[in-house]
Amino acid sequence: SDSDSDSEVASEQEINVEDIATRAGAQQNWFCSISSELMRDPVILTTGITYERRNIHKWLASGRSTCPNTGQTVSRDTSALFPNVALRQNIEEWAEANCPEILISGKVRPLSTAPDNNDGDHNESTDDDDNNEDDAMSDEDILWVWRDHCSALRDLWPEDVDASSWEGVTFEDVGDDGEERVVAIHLDGLLGNVGHVPAALGELDALIVLNLANNRLTSVPTALEKISSLAVLDLRNNRLRTFSAALKRLSDRGVTVHYN
């Protein structure tokens, strides 16, 4: 019936692939470190790191020429990206056995937002307009990316409230132009079951304090090294197995890293 069809469509729209996959035990490296999305179309950058195709396309199209995870200089030529077919097959086969509801015709449900910049019908703006928007990605945009892919943050940060009023986030006027930037994030014990945070946090270049203590993080992105203003990084009581090279470099740089 029409009502049954409407119900099925609504169900498809409401399903959260990332939450379901996380609860079912998806491997950490199956999530794109830029956006925390389960990868549908993974591609390998020249540094050997795998990303969701549309995310790394947008990253490079915005004018960046570094690997989000390692910080190494890379070519912005997206034709150099190599499809990670084996990883895609592993994800789809695992999903079929563990959480088939995230699949449509054997493939992980597509991302709900617009495709990467290669798609000609992305929107009606020009390529230059798209690139300018990416270049101007605000701190609020980055927080929204994080919220969209963390169910605990969706509960904590109301959709109808300005990001500057969200719990655990401190904005201050920074620089001569008085622009409001994120200078502190305190999410002690508030991230739920997620094991990672998006590499996009490395773009919060006014951030001074990042408190992620008492969560279940199993890794932190190397991109945090790019935050030159960072003074304190609190990772106590997480599930990190080692004090990574990136954390050591932050510590050597003078950042106070709390870890155990």
Order of alpha helices (4+ residues) and beta strands (2+ residues): alpha-alpha-beta-beta-alpha-beta-alpha-beta-beta-alpha-alpha-alpha-beta-beta-beta-beta-alpha-beta
